[in-house]
Amino acid sequence: MIGPNVTLATPMHPLLPEERNIRKREDGSFYNLEYAKPITIKDNCWLASNVVVCGGVTIGEGCVIGAGSVVIRDIPPYSLAVGNPCRVIRKITEKDHMPDGIAKLQTDR
């Protein structure tokens, strides 16, 4: 599940200005040294609204990423992670099951 305004930001740029600035080829055309790093999001994840995931990151299976988080490093499977920068606050476990009455209400609709 992906909430509103989630950004998957794969573009990367050199850190040094002389490498980051636009360059000119001999033929007069311009270019820069932008490149991309992959993002991997495993099955059954939920990225809440306004999450930003930076290039080079893997989010493990079953994770929940809290609203407004900025993911700059890998998140292990079945983790609840939040913040800027995003940090794992705990594992998602069997104790996170919804009470039977609430789950039944959702399926009866």
C-alpha positions, -999 to 999 in steps of 0.1 A, spaced: 0 0 0 13 34 -9 -2 65 6 -7 99 -10 24 120 -19 49 92 -16 82 100 -34 105 73 -47 137 93 -54 162 73 -75 182 102 -90 217 108 -75 242 135 -82 279 140 -74 286 159 -42 314 180 -55 302 212 -74 328 208 -101 314 173 -108 277 182 -102 275 213 -125 263 211 -161 290 203 -186 293 212 -223 303 188 -250 325 197 -279 294 198 -301 278 224 -279 253 202 -262 250 201 -224 250 172 -200 254 164 -163 266 134 -143 233 124 -128 227 87 -122 202 65 -104 203 40 -76 175 13 -74 148 12 -48 135 -22 -37 102 -25 -18 94 -61 -9 59 -76 -7 32 -65 18 46 -31 28 27 0 37 42 34 30 20 60 47 15 95 33 44 118 24 71 91 28 103 98 8 124 68 -2 159 76 -14 179 56 -40 198 26 -30 174 15 -3 156 -18 3 125 -20 24 120 -55 37 88 -76 34 59 -66 56 72 -32 68 52 -2 78 68 32 72 52 60 91 39 92 76 64 118 67 94 95 70 125 99 49 141 64 43 178 67 37 190 32 47 177 -3 44 148 -13 67 147 -50 78 116 -72 72 85 -68 94 97 -35 109 77 -4 120 99 25 110 93 63 113 111 96 113 135 118 94 158 100 90 137 69 92 145 45 121 131 12 131 112 16 163 102 -20 167 94 -53 150 59 -61 138 48 -93 156 18 -116 162 8 -92 190 -1 -67 164 -32 -86 152 -64 -66 154 -89 -78 180 -114 -103 166 -144 -80 169 -127 -52 149 -115 -76 122 -150 -91 119 -166 -56 115 -143 -49 85 -152 -82 68 -190 -78 74 -192 -46 54 
